[in-house]
């Protein structure tokens, strides 16, 4: 966080910060293809360079 720009969303976006992690995936960006692979081969944690949500969701 110290090196991130003030507007850069950093940190956990979805999930439980206290959950244990046994498996992880790392990707540049969460694309539909990545989501399909994660459904087929689930992991406990996804670390992405680009955030899933760049701006906060205000309505669904």
PDBQT receptor file of N, H, CA, C and O in Angstrom, charges set to zero:
ATOM      1  N   UNK A   1       0.810  -1.191   0.000  1.00  0.00    +0.000 N 
ATOM      2  CA  UNK A   1       0.000   0.000   0.000  1.00  0.00    +0.000 C 
ATOM      3  C   UNK A   1       0.856   1.259   0.000  1.00  0.00    +0.000 C 
ATOM      4  O   UNK A   1       0.431   2.293  -0.514  1.00  0.00    +0.000 OA
ATOM      5  N   UNK A   2       2.035   1.186   0.560  1.00  0.00    +0.000 N 
ATOM      6  H   UNK A   2       2.380   0.345   0.977  1.00  0.00    +0.000 HD
ATOM      7  CA  UNK A   2       2.894   2.364   0.646  1.00  0.00    +0.000 C 
ATOM      8  C   UNK A   2       3.318   2.861  -0.727  1.00  0.00    +0.000 C 
ATOM      9  O   UNK A   2       3.551   4.057  -0.902  1.00  0.00    +0.000 OA
ATOM     10  N   UNK A   3       3.422   1.968  -1.701  1.00  0.00    +0.000 N 
ATOM     11  H   UNK A   3       3.233   0.997  -1.559  1.00  0.00    +0.000 HD
ATOM     12  CA  UNK A   3       3.862   2.360  -3.040  1.00  0.00    +0.000 C 
ATOM     13  C   UNK A   3       2.712   2.573  -4.008  1.00  0.00    +0.000 C 
ATOM     14  O   UNK A   3       2.940   2.967  -5.152  1.00  0.00    +0.000 OA
ATOM     15  N   UNK A   4       1.500   2.325  -3.584  1.00  0.00    +0.000 N 
ATOM     16  H   UNK A   4       1.315   2.005  -2.654  1.00  0.00    +0.000 HD
ATOM     17  CA  UNK A   4       0.336   2.484  -4.459  1.00  0.00    +0.000 C 
ATOM     18  C   UNK A   4      -0.045   3.957  -4.574  1.00  0.00    +0.000 C 
ATOM     19  O   UNK A   4       0.170   4.746  -3.654  1.00  0.00    +0.000 OA
ATOM     20  N   UNK A   5      -0.613   4.307  -5.719  1.00  0.00    +0.000 N 
ATOM     21  H   UNK A   5      -0.788   3.666  -6.467  1.00  0.00    +0.000 HD
ATOM     22  CA  UNK A   5      -1.142   5.662  -5.896  1.00  0.00    +0.000 C 
ATOM     23  C   UNK A   5      -2.355   5.839  -4.984  1.00  0.00    +0.000 C 
ATOM     24  O   UNK A   5      -2.987   4.856  -4.597  1.00  0.00    +0.000 OA
ATOM     25  N   UNK A   6      -2.680   7.066  -4.646  1.00  0.00    +0.000 N 
ATOM     26  H   UNK A   6      -2.167   7.865  -4.961  1.00  0.00    +0.000 HD
ATOM     27  CA  UNK A   6      -3.794   7.332  -3.729  1.00  0.00    +0.000 C 
ATOM     28  C   UNK A   6      -5.123   6.825  -4.273  1.00  0.00    +0.000 C 
ATOM     29  O   UNK A   6      -6.024   6.507  -3.497  1.00  0.00    +0.000 OA
ATOM     30  N   UNK A   7      -5.260   6.744  -5.600  1.00  0.00    +0.000 N 
ATOM     31  H   UNK A   7      -4.528   7.003  -6.231  1.00  0.00    +0.000 HD
ATOM     32  CA  UNK A   7      -6.509   6.304  -6.222  1.00  0.00    +0.000 C 
ATOM     33  C   UNK A   7      -6.525   4.806  -6.515  1.00  0.00    +0.000 C 
ATOM     34  O   UNK A   7      -7.538   4.281  -6.978  1.00  0.00    +0.000 OA
ATOM     35  N   UNK A   8      -5.420   4.115  -6.253  1.00  0.00    +0.000 N 
ATOM     36  H   UNK A   8      -4.598   4.542  -5.877  1.00  0.00    +0.000 HD
ATOM     37  CA  UNK A   8      -5.285   2.704  -6.598  1.00  0.00    +0.000 C 
ATOM     38  C   UNK A   8      -5.957   1.822  -5.552  1.00  0.00    +0.000 C 
ATOM     39  O   UNK A   8      -5.590   1.885  -4.379  1.00  0.00    +0.000 OA
ATOM     40  N   UNK A   9      -6.939   0.994  -5.945  1.00  0.00    +0.000 N 
ATOM     41  H   UNK A   9      -7.237   0.942  -6.898  1.00  0.00    +0.000 HD
ATOM     42  CA  UNK A   9      -7.587   0.114  -4.974  1.00  0.00    +0.000 C 
ATOM     43  C   UNK A   9      -6.657  -1.042  -4.591  1.00  0.00    +0.000 C 
ATOM     44  O   UNK A   9      -6.277  -1.846  -5.441  1.00  0.00    +0.000 OA
ATOM     45  N   UNK A  10      -6.300  -1.116  -3.326  1.00  0.00    +0.000 N 
ATOM     46  H   UNK A  10      -6.609  -0.462  -2.636  1.00  0.00    +0.000 HD
ATOM     47  CA  UNK A  10      -5.359  -2.116  -2.834  1.00  0.00    +0.000 C 
ATOM     48  C   UNK A  10      -6.025  -2.905  -1.719  1.00  0.00    +0.000 C 
ATOM     49  O   UNK A  10      -6.721  -2.336  -0.879  1.00  0.00    +0.000 OA
ATOM     50  N   UNK A  11      -5.814  -4.203  -1.712  1.00  0.00    +0.000 N 
ATOM     51  H   UNK A  11      -5.248  -4.665  -2.395  1.00  0.00    +0.000 HD
ATOM     52  CA  UNK A  11      -6.292  -5.018  -0.608  1.00  0.00    +0.000 C 
ATOM     53  C   UNK A  11      -7.375  -6.000  -1.004  1.00  0.00    +0.000 C 
ATOM     54  O   UNK A  11      -7.724  -6.131  -2.177  1.00  0.00    +0.000 OA
ATOM     55  N   UNK A  12      -7.898  -6.684  -0.002  1.00  0.00    +0.000 N 
ATOM     56  H   UNK A  12      -7.614  -6.577   0.951  1.00  0.00    +0.000 HD
ATOM     57  CA  UNK A  12      -8.929  -7.697  -0.194  1.00  0.00    +0.000 C 
ATOM     58  C   UNK A  12     -10.214  -7.050  -0.695  1.00  0.00    +0.000 C 
ATOM     59  O   UNK A  12     -10.720  -6.111  -0.081  1.00  0.00    +0.000 OA
ATOM     60  N   UNK A  13     -10.740  -7.549  -1.807  1.00  0.00    +0.000 N 
ATOM     61  H   UNK A  13     -10.328  -8.312  -2.305  1.00  0.00    +0.000 HD
ATOM     62  CA  UNK A  13     -11.977  -6.997  -2.354  1.00  0.00    +0.000 C 
ATOM     63  C   UNK A  13     -13.179  -7.883  -2.057  1.00  0.00    +0.000 C 
ATOM     64  O   UNK A  13     -14.276  -7.383  -1.807  1.00  0.00    +0.000 OA
ATOM     65  N   UNK A  14     -12.978  -9.184  -2.082  1.00  0.00    +0.000 N 
ATOM     66  H   UNK A  14     -12.087  -9.590  -2.284  1.00  0.00    +0.000 HD
ATOM     67  CA  UNK A  14     -14.065 -10.135  -1.835  1.00  0.00    +0.000 C 
ATOM     68  C   UNK A  14     -13.508 -11.263  -0.983  1.00  0.00    +0.000 C 
ATOM     69  O   UNK A  14     -12.441 -11.799  -1.283  1.00  0.00    +0.000 OA
ATOM     70  N   UNK A  15     -14.216 -11.628   0.073  1.00  0.00    +0.000 N 
ATOM     71  H   UNK A  15     -15.083 -11.193   0.317  1.00  0.00    +0.000 HD
ATOM     72  CA  UNK A  15     -13.795 -12.782   0.855  1.00  0.00    +0.000 C 
ATOM     73  C   UNK A  15     -13.585 -12.481   2.316  1.00  0.00    +0.000 C 
ATOM     74  O   UNK A  15     -13.965 -11.424   2.820  1.00  0.00    +0.000 OA
ATOM     75  N   UNK A  16     -12.970 -13.436   2.985  1.00  0.00    +0.000 N 
ATOM     76  H   UNK A  16     -12.661 -14.294   2.576  1.00  0.00    +0.000 HD
ATOM     77  CA  UNK A  16     -12.746 -13.390   4.425  1.00  0.00    +0.000 C 
ATOM     78  C   UNK A  16     -11.245 -13.255   4.695  1.00  0.00    +0.000 C 
ATOM     79  O   UNK A  16     -10.472 -14.157   4.372  1.00  0.00    +0.000 OA
ATOM     80  N   UNK A  17     -10.846 -12.159   5.271  1.00  0.00    +0.000 N 
ATOM     81  H   UNK A  17     -11.474 -11.427   5.534  1.00  0.00    +0.000 HD
ATOM     82  CA  UNK A  17      -9.423 -11.915   5.537  1.00  0.00    +0.000 C 
ATOM     83  C   UNK A  17      -8.833 -12.921   6.522  1.00  0.00    +0.000 C 
ATOM     84  O   UNK A  17      -7.614 -13.083   6.580  1.00  0.00    +0.000 OA
ATOM     85  N   UNK A  18      -9.676 -13.593   7.293  1.00  0.00    +0.000 N 
ATOM     86  H   UNK A  18     -10.666 -13.461   7.246  1.00  0.00    +0.000 HD
ATOM     87  CA  UNK A  18      -9.194 -14.562   8.276  1.00  0.00    +0.000 C 
ATOM     88  C   UNK A  18      -9.215 -16.001   7.764  1.00  0.00    +0.000 C 
ATOM     89  O   UNK A  18      -8.840 -16.917   8.496  1.00  0.00    +0.000 OA
ATOM     90  N   UNK A  19      -9.643 -16.215   6.528  1.00  0.00    +0.000 N 
ATOM     91  H   UNK A  19      -9.947 -15.472   5.933  1.00  0.00    +0.000 HD
ATOM     92  CA  UNK A  19      -9.720 -17.570   5.969  1.00  0.00    +0.000 C 
ATOM     93  C   UNK A  19      -8.321 -18.143   5.755  1.00  0.00    +0.000 C 
ATOM     94  O   UNK A  19      -7.384 -17.416   5.425  1.00  0.00    +0.000 OA
ATOM     95  N   UNK A  20      -8.194 -19.452   5.946  1.00  0.00    +0.000 N 
ATOM     96  H   UNK A  20      -8.955 -20.043   6.214  1.00  0.00    +0.000 HD
ATOM     97  CA  UNK A  20      -6.905 -20.094   5.677  1.00  0.00    +0.000 C 
ATOM     98  C   UNK A  20      -6.763 -20.336   4.177  1.00  0.00    +0.000 C 
ATOM     99  O   UNK A  20      -7.752 -20.545   3.475  1.00  0.00    +0.000 OA
ATOM    100  N   UNK A  21      -5.531 -20.304   3.701  1.00  0.00    +0.000 N 
ATOM    101  H   UNK A  21      -4.727 -20.135   4.271  1.00  0.00    +0.000 HD
ATOM    102  CA  UNK A  21      -5.257 -20.446   2.270  1.00  0.00    +0.000 C 
ATOM    103  C   UNK A  21      -4.319 -21.631   2.061  1.00  0.00    +0.000 C 
ATOM    104  O   UNK A  21      -3.208 -21.662   2.591  1.00  0.00    +0.000 OA
ATOM    105  N   UNK A  22      -4.788 -22.606   1.279  1.00  0.00    +0.000 N 
ATOM    106  H   UNK A  22      -5.691 -22.581   0.849  1.00  0.00    +0.000 HD
ATOM    107  CA  UNK A  22      -3.956 -23.758   0.928  1.00  0.00    +0.000 C 
ATOM    108  C   UNK A  22      -3.547 -23.705  -0.539  1.00  0.00    +0.000 C 
ATOM    109  O   UNK A  22      -2.478 -24.188  -0.912  1.00  0.00    +0.000 OA
ATOM    110  N   UNK A  23      -4.413 -23.109  -1.377  1.00  0.00    +0.000 N 
ATOM    111  H   UNK A  23      -5.281 -22.716  -1.075  1.00  0.00    +0.000 HD
ATOM    112  CA  UNK A  23      -4.117 -23.014  -2.812  1.00  0.00    +0.000 C 
ATOM    113  C   UNK A  23      -4.379 -21.589  -3.279  1.00  0.00    +0.000 C 
ATOM    114  O   UNK A  23      -5.279 -20.913  -2.781  1.00  0.00    +0.000 OA
ATOM    115  N   UNK A  24      -3.578 -21.143  -4.244  1.00  0.00    +0.000 N 
ATOM    116  H   UNK A  24      -2.846 -21.693  -4.648  1.00  0.00    +0.000 HD
ATOM    117  CA  UNK A  24      -3.719 -19.778  -4.742  1.00  0.00    +0.000 C 
ATOM    118  C   UNK A  24      -3.484 -19.745  -6.245  1.00  0.00    +0.000 C 
ATOM    119  O   UNK A  24      -2.815 -20.612  -6.807  1.00  0.00    +0.000 OA
ATOM    120  N   UNK A  25      -4.046 -18.733  -6.876  1.00  0.00    +0.000 N 
ATOM    121  H   UNK A  25      -4.590 -18.029  -6.420  1.00  0.00    +0.000 HD
ATOM    122  CA  UNK A  25      -3.821 -18.473  -8.296  1.00  0.00    +0.000 C 
ATOM    123  C   UNK A  25      -3.356 -17.033  -8.428  1.00  0.00    +0.000 C 
ATOM    124  O   UNK A  25      -3.805 -16.155  -7.691  1.00  0.00    +0.000 OA
ATOM    125  N   UNK A  26      -2.463 -16.799  -9.364  1.00  0.00    +0.000 N 
ATOM    126  H   UNK A  26      -2.099 -17.512  -9.963  1.00  0.00    +0.000 HD
ATOM    127  CA  UNK A  26      -1.956 -15.455  -9.631  1.00  0.00    +0.000 C 
ATOM    128  C   UNK A  26      -2.237 -15.143 -11.090  1.00  0.00    +0.000 C 
ATOM    129  O   UNK A  26      -1.956 -15.957 -11.969  1.00  0.00    +0.000 OA
ATOM    130  N   UNK A  27      -2.796 -13.952 -11.350  1.00  0.00    +0.000 N 
ATOM    131  H   UNK A  27      -3.024 -13.290 -10.635  1.00  0.00    +0.000 HD
ATOM    132  CA  UNK A  27      -3.081 -13.561 -12.729  1.00  0.00    +0.000 C 
ATOM    133  C   UNK A  27      -2.869 -12.056 -12.888  1.00  0.00    +0.000 C 
ATOM    134  O   UNK A  27      -2.818 -11.309 -11.911  1.00  0.00    +0.000 OA
ATOM    135  N   UNK A  28      -2.749 -11.646 -14.116  1.00  0.00    +0.000 N 
ATOM    136  H   UNK A  28      -2.790 -12.253 -14.910  1.00  0.00    +0.000 HD
ATOM    137  CA  UNK A  28      -2.590 -10.226 -14.415  1.00  0.00    +0.000 C 
ATOM    138  C   UNK A  28      -3.925  -9.503 -14.271  1.00  0.00    +0.000 C 
ATOM    139  O   UNK A  28      -3.999  -8.414 -13.703  1.00  0.00    +0.000 OA
ATOM    140  N   UNK A  29      -4.975 -10.126 -14.793  1.00  0.00    +0.000 N 
ATOM    141  H   UNK A  29      -4.915 -11.011 -15.255  1.00  0.00    +0.000 HD
ATOM    142  CA  UNK A  29      -6.312  -9.539 -14.769  1.00  0.00    +0.000 C 
ATOM    143  C   UNK A  29      -7.338 -10.663 -14.694  1.00  0.00    +0.000 C 
ATOM    144  O   UNK A  29      -7.150 -11.712 -15.310  1.00  0.00    +0.000 OA
ATOM    145  N   UNK A  30      -8.415 -10.456 -13.949  1.00  0.00    +0.000 N 
ATOM    146  H   UNK A  30      -8.567  -9.604 -13.448  1.00  0.00    +0.000 HD
ATOM    147  CA  UNK A  30      -9.468 -11.463 -13.847  1.00  0.00    +0.000 C 
ATOM    148  C   UNK A  30     -10.393 -11.308 -15.055  1.00  0.00    +0.000 C 
ATOM    149  O   UNK A  30     -11.225 -10.403 -15.108  1.00  0.00    +0.000 OA
ATOM    150  N   UNK A  31     -10.229 -12.205 -16.012  1.00  0.00    +0.000 N 
ATOM    151  H   UNK A  31      -9.553 -12.940 -15.968  1.00  0.00    +0.000 HD
ATOM    152  CA  UNK A  31     -11.018 -12.194 -17.245  1.00  0.00    +0.000 C 
ATOM    153  C   UNK A  31     -12.069 -13.296 -17.176  1.00  0.00    +0.000 C 
ATOM    154  O   UNK A  31     -12.003 -14.148 -16.290  1.00  0.00    +0.000 OA
ATOM    155  N   UNK A  32     -13.037 -13.298 -18.092  1.00  0.00    +0.000 N 
ATOM    156  H   UNK A  32     -13.090 -12.606 -18.811  1.00  0.00    +0.000 HD
ATOM    157  CA  UNK A  32     -14.006 -14.404 -18.118  1.00  0.00    +0.000 C 
ATOM    158  C   UNK A  32     -13.325 -15.774 -18.238  1.00  0.00    +0.000 C 
ATOM    159  O   UNK A  32     -13.788 -16.751 -17.649  1.00  0.00    +0.000 OA
ATOM    160  N   UNK A  33     -12.238 -15.844 -18.991  1.00  0.00    +0.000 N 
ATOM    161  H   UNK A  33     -11.862 -15.050 -19.469  1.00  0.00    +0.000 HD
ATOM    162  CA  UNK A  33     -11.519 -17.117 -19.126  1.00  0.00    +0.000 C 
ATOM    163  C   UNK A  33     -10.901 -17.551 -17.796  1.00  0.00    +0.000 C 
ATOM    164  O   UNK A  33     -10.903 -18.736 -17.461  1.00  0.00    +0.000 OA
ATOM    165  N   UNK A  34     -10.381 -16.601 -17.054  1.00  0.00    +0.000 N 
ATOM    166  H   UNK A  34     -10.379 -15.638 -17.325  1.00  0.00    +0.000 HD
ATOM    167  CA  UNK A  34      -9.813 -16.910 -15.735  1.00  0.00    +0.000 C 
ATOM    168  C   UNK A  34     -10.913 -17.402 -14.806  1.00  0.00    +0.000 C 
ATOM    169  O   UNK A  34     -10.716 -18.372 -14.075  1.00  0.00    +0.000 OA
ATOM    170  N   UNK A  35     -12.060 -16.751 -14.827  1.00  0.00    +0.000 N 
ATOM    171  H   UNK A  35     -12.220 -15.963 -15.421  1.00  0.00    +0.000 HD
ATOM    172  CA  UNK A  35     -13.181 -17.168 -13.978  1.00  0.00    +0.000 C 
ATOM    173  C   UNK A  35     -13.605 -18.589 -14.330  1.00  0.00    +0.000 C 
ATOM    174  O   UNK A  35     -13.864 -19.391 -13.432  1.00  0.00    +0.000 OA
ATOM    175  N   UNK A  36     -13.682 -18.918 -15.618  1.00  0.00    +0.000 N 
ATOM    176  H   UNK A  36     -13.472 -18.267 -16.348  1.00  0.00    +0.000 HD
ATOM    177  CA  UNK A  36     -14.040 -20.278 -16.034  1.00  0.00    +0.000 C 
ATOM    178  C   UNK A  36     -13.035 -21.294 -15.490  1.00  0.00    +0.000 C 
ATOM    179  O   UNK A  36     -13.422 -22.364 -15.020  1.00  0.00    +0.000 OA
ATOM    180  N   UNK A  37     -11.769 -20.964 -15.552  1.00  0.00    +0.000 N 
ATOM    181  H   UNK A  37     -11.455 -20.095 -15.933  1.00  0.00    +0.000 HD
ATOM    182  CA  UNK A  37     -10.746 -21.879 -15.035  1.00  0.00    +0.000 C 
ATOM    183  C   UNK A  37     -10.852 -22.021 -13.520  1.00  0.00    +0.000 C 
ATOM    184  O   UNK A  37     -10.665 -23.113 -12.983  1.00  0.00    +0.000 OA
ATOM    185  N   UNK A  38     -11.151 -20.924 -12.832  1.00  0.00    +0.000 N 
ATOM    186  H   UNK A  38     -11.304 -20.037 -13.268  1.00  0.00    +0.000 HD
ATOM    187  CA  UNK A  38     -11.293 -20.986 -11.375  1.00  0.00    +0.000 C 
ATOM    188  C   UNK A  38     -12.514 -21.797 -10.961  1.00  0.00    +0.000 C 
ATOM    189  O   UNK A  38     -12.509 -22.430  -9.905  1.00  0.00    +0.000 OA
ATOM    190  N   UNK A  39     -13.554 -21.782 -11.779  1.00  0.00    +0.000 N 
ATOM    191  H   UNK A  39     -13.558 -21.267 -12.636  1.00  0.00    +0.000 HD
ATOM    192  CA  UNK A  39     -14.726 -22.620 -11.504  1.00  0.00    +0.000 C 
ATOM    193  C   UNK A  39     -14.353 -24.090 -11.681  1.00  0.00    +0.000 C 
ATOM    194  O   UNK A  39     -14.744 -24.937 -10.878  1.00  0.00    +0.000 OA
ATOM    195  N   UNK A  40     -13.593 -24.387 -12.737  1.00  0.00    +0.000 N 
ATOM    196  H   UNK A  40     -13.274 -23.699 -13.390  1.00  0.00    +0.000 HD
ATOM    197  CA  UNK A  40     -13.184 -25.767 -13.013  1.00  0.00    +0.000 C 
ATOM    198  C   UNK A  40     -12.136 -26.267 -12.017  1.00  0.00    +0.000 C 
ATOM    199  O   UNK A  40     -12.143 -27.440 -11.642  1.00  0.00    +0.000 OA
ATOM    200  N   UNK A  41     -11.241 -25.379 -11.593  1.00  0.00    +0.000 N 
ATOM    201  H   UNK A  41     -11.236 -24.426 -11.897  1.00  0.00    +0.000 HD
ATOM    202  CA  UNK A  41     -10.157 -25.731 -10.674  1.00  0.00    +0.000 C 
ATOM    203  C   UNK A  41     -10.123 -24.714  -9.535  1.00  0.00    +0.000 C 
ATOM    204  O   UNK A  41      -9.296 -23.802  -9.547  1.00  0.00    +0.000 OA
ATOM    205  N   UNK A  42     -11.017 -24.862  -8.546  1.00  0.00    +0.000 N 
ATOM    206  H   UNK A  42     -11.689 -25.603  -8.537  1.00  0.00    +0.000 HD
ATOM    207  CA  UNK A  42     -11.135 -23.864  -7.473  1.00  0.00    +0.000 C 
ATOM    208  C   UNK A  42      -9.851 -23.703  -6.652  1.00  0.00    +0.000 C 
ATOM    209  O   UNK A  42      -9.095 -24.654  -6.452  1.00  0.00    +0.000 OA
ATOM    210  N   UNK A  43      -9.631 -22.485  -6.189  1.00  0.00    +0.000 N 
ATOM    211  H   UNK A  43     -10.245 -21.713  -6.351  1.00  0.00    +0.000 HD
ATOM    212  CA  UNK A  43      -8.519 -22.159  -5.295  1.00  0.00    +0.000 C 
ATOM    213  C   UNK A  43      -9.067 -21.344  -4.125  1.00  0.00    +0.000 C 
ATOM    214  O   UNK A  43     -10.201 -20.868  -4.163  1.00  0.00    +0.000 OA
ATOM    215  N   UNK A  44      -8.255 -21.194  -3.099  1.00  0.00    +0.000 N 
ATOM    216  H   UNK A  44      -7.334 -21.581  -3.069  1.00  0.00    +0.000 HD
ATOM    217  CA  UNK A  44      -8.666 -20.434  -1.918  1.00  0.00    +0.000 C 
ATOM    218  C   UNK A  44      -8.428 -18.939  -2.054  1.00  0.00    +0.000 C 
ATOM    219  O   UNK A  44      -9.081 -18.140  -1.382  1.00  0.00    +0.000 OA
ATOM    220  N   UNK A  45      -7.492 -18.557  -2.925  1.00  0.00    +0.000 N 
ATOM    221  H   UNK A  45      -6.962 -19.206  -3.470  1.00  0.00    +0.000 HD
ATOM    222  CA  UNK A  45      -7.100 -17.156  -3.037  1.00  0.00    +0.000 C 
ATOM    223  C   UNK A  45      -6.729 -16.834  -4.473  1.00  0.00    +0.000 C 
ATOM    224  O   UNK A  45      -6.061 -17.624  -5.140  1.00  0.00    +0.000 OA
ATOM    225  N   UNK A  46      -7.159 -15.676  -4.949  1.00  0.00    +0.000 N 
ATOM    226  H   UNK A  46      -7.702 -15.034  -4.408  1.00  0.00    +0.000 HD
ATOM    227  CA  UNK A  46      -6.753 -15.185  -6.266  1.00  0.00    +0.000 C 
ATOM    228  C   UNK A  46      -6.041 -13.853  -6.054  1.00  0.00    +0.000 C 
ATOM    229  O   UNK A  46      -6.599 -12.928  -5.465  1.00  0.00    +0.000 OA
ATOM    230  N   UNK A  47      -4.814 -13.765  -6.533  1.00  0.00    +0.000 N 
ATOM    231  H   UNK A  47      -4.360 -14.517  -7.011  1.00  0.00    +0.000 HD
ATOM    232  CA  UNK A  47      -4.040 -12.528  -6.471  1.00  0.00    +0.000 C 
ATOM    233  C   UNK A  47      -3.962 -11.999  -7.890  1.00  0.00    +0.000 C 
ATOM    234  O   UNK A  47      -3.408 -12.655  -8.773  1.00  0.00    +0.000 OA
ATOM    235  N   UNK A  48      -4.516 -10.811  -8.115  1.00  0.00    +0.000 N 
ATOM    236  H   UNK A  48      -4.966 -10.278  -7.398  1.00  0.00    +0.000 HD
ATOM    237  CA  UNK A  48      -4.541 -10.220  -9.454  1.00  0.00    +0.000 C 
ATOM    238  C   UNK A  48      -3.849  -8.860  -9.432  1.00  0.00    +0.000 C 
ATOM    239  O   UNK A  48      -4.028  -8.073  -8.503  1.00  0.00    +0.000 OA
ATOM    240  N   UNK A  49      -3.060  -8.599 -10.468  1.00  0.00    +0.000 N 
ATOM    241  H   UNK A  49      -2.914  -9.239 -11.223  1.00  0.00    +0.000 HD
ATOM    242  CA  UNK A  49      -2.388  -7.308 -10.587  1.00  0.00    +0.000 C 
ATOM    243  C   UNK A  49      -3.413  -6.190 -10.757  1.00  0.00    +0.000 C 
ATOM    244  O   UNK A  49      -3.326  -5.153 -10.100  1.00  0.00    +0.000 OA
ATOM    245  N   UNK A  50      -4.383  -6.407 -11.641  1.00  0.00    +0.000 N 
ATOM    246  H   UNK A  50      -4.454  -7.249 -12.175  1.00  0.00    +0.000 HD
ATOM    247  CA  UNK A  50      -5.472  -5.445 -11.818  1.00  0.00    +0.000 C 
ATOM    248  C   UNK A  50      -6.632  -5.859 -10.916  1.00  0.00    +0.000 C 
ATOM    249  O   UNK A  50      -6.991  -7.036 -10.885  1.00  0.00    +0.000 OA
ATOM    250  N   UNK A  51      -7.218  -4.930 -10.194  1.00  0.00    +0.000 N 
ATOM    251  H   UNK A  51      -6.927  -3.974 -10.220  1.00  0.00    +0.000 HD
ATOM    252  CA  UNK A  51      -8.299  -5.284  -9.279  1.00  0.00    +0.000 C 
ATOM    253  C   UNK A  51      -9.552  -5.745 -10.019  1.00  0.00    +0.000 C 
ATOM    254  O   UNK A  51      -9.822  -5.324 -11.143  1.00  0.00    +0.000 OA
ATOM    255  N   UNK A  52     -10.303  -6.616  -9.363  1.00  0.00    +0.000 N 
ATOM    256  H   UNK A  52     -10.083  -6.958  -8.449  1.00  0.00    +0.000 HD
ATOM    257  CA  UNK A  52     -11.574  -7.070  -9.918  1.00  0.00    +0.000 C 
ATOM    258  C   UNK A  52     -12.544  -5.892 -10.034  1.00  0.00    +0.000 C 
ATOM    259  O   UNK A  52     -13.213  -5.723 -11.053  1.00  0.00    +0.000 OA
ATOM    260  N   UNK A  53     -12.608  -5.094  -8.990  1.00  0.00    +0.000 N 
ATOM    261  H   UNK A  53     -12.064  -5.231  -8.162  1.00  0.00    +0.000 HD
ATOM    262  CA  UNK A  53     -13.455  -3.891  -8.976  1.00  0.00    +0.000 C 
ATOM    263  C   UNK A  53     -12.539  -2.680  -8.832  1.00  0.00    +0.000 C 
ATOM    264  O   UNK A  53     -11.851  -2.540  -7.820  1.00  0.00    +0.000 OA
ATOM    265  N   UNK A  54     -12.525  -1.816  -9.822  1.00  0.00    +0.000 N 
ATOM    266  H   UNK A  54     -13.083  -1.930 -10.644  1.00  0.00    +0.000 HD
ATOM    267  CA  UNK A  54     -11.670  -0.631  -9.727  1.00  0.00    +0.000 C 
ATOM    268  C   UNK A  54     -12.350   0.468  -8.926  1.00  0.00    +0.000 C 
ATOM    269  O   UNK A  54     -11.703   1.190  -8.167  1.00  0.00    +0.000 OA
ATOM    270  N   UNK A  55     -13.655   0.587  -9.103  1.00  0.00    +0.000 N 
ATOM    271  H   UNK A  55     -14.180   0.000  -9.720  1.00  0.00    +0.000 HD
ATOM    272  CA  UNK A  55     -14.447   1.553  -8.321  1.00  0.00    +0.000 C 
ATOM    273  C   UNK A  55     -15.425   0.771  -7.453  1.00  0.00    +0.000 C 
ATOM    274  O   UNK A  55     -15.858  -0.311  -7.848  1.00  0.00    +0.000 OA
ATOM    275  N   UNK A  56     -15.780   1.284  -6.297  1.00  0.00    +0.000 N 
ATOM    276  H   UNK A  56     -15.428   2.163  -5.976  1.00  0.00    +0.000 HD
ATOM    277  CA  UNK A  56     -16.727   0.577  -5.438  1.00  0.00    +0.000 C 
ATOM    278  C   UNK A  56     -18.067   0.365  -6.139  1.00  0.00    +0.000 C 
ATOM    279  O   UNK A  56     -18.551   1.240  -6.857  1.00  0.00    +0.000 OA
ATOM    280  N   UNK A  57     -18.655  -0.802  -5.920  1.00  0.00    +0.000 N 
ATOM    281  H   UNK A  57     -18.262  -1.513  -5.337  1.00  0.00    +0.000 HD
ATOM    282  CA  UNK A  57     -19.990  -1.078  -6.453  1.00  0.00    +0.000 C 
ATOM    283  C   UNK A  57     -21.010  -0.373  -5.563  1.00  0.00    +0.000 C 
ATOM    284  O   UNK A  57     -21.043  -0.599  -4.353  1.00  0.00    +0.000 OA
ATOM    285  N   UNK A  58     -21.831   0.468  -6.153  1.00  0.00    +0.000 N 
ATOM    286  H   UNK A  58     -21.805   0.652  -7.135  1.00  0.00    +0.000 HD
ATOM    287  CA  UNK A  58     -22.819   1.203  -5.357  1.00  0.00    +0.000 C 
ATOM    288  C   UNK A  58     -24.207   0.593  -5.466  1.00  0.00    +0.000 C 
ATOM    289  O   UNK A  58     -25.062   0.836  -4.614  1.00  0.00    +0.000 OA
ATOM    290  N   UNK A  59     -24.436  -0.199  -6.511  1.00  0.00    +0.000 N 
ATOM    291  H   UNK A  59     -23.742  -0.396  -7.203  1.00  0.00    +0.000 HD
ATOM    292  CA  UNK A  59     -25.704  -0.920  -6.607  1.00  0.00    +0.000 C 
ATOM    293  C   UNK A  59     -25.514  -2.137  -7.500  1.00  0.00    +0.000 C 
ATOM    294  O   UNK A  59     -24.620  -2.183  -8.345  1.00  0.00    +0.000 OA
ATOM    295  N   UNK A  60     -26.367  -3.104  -7.290  1.00  0.00    +0.000 N 
ATOM    296  H   UNK A  60     -27.094  -3.067  -6.603  1.00  0.00    +0.000 HD
ATOM    297  CA  UNK A  60     -26.272  -4.351  -8.046  1.00  0.00    +0.000 C 
ATOM    298  C   UNK A  60     -27.517  -4.551  -8.857  1.00  0.00    +0.000 C 
ATOM    299  O   UNK A  60     -27.637  -5.549  -9.568  1.00  0.00    +0.000 OA
TER     300      UNK A  60
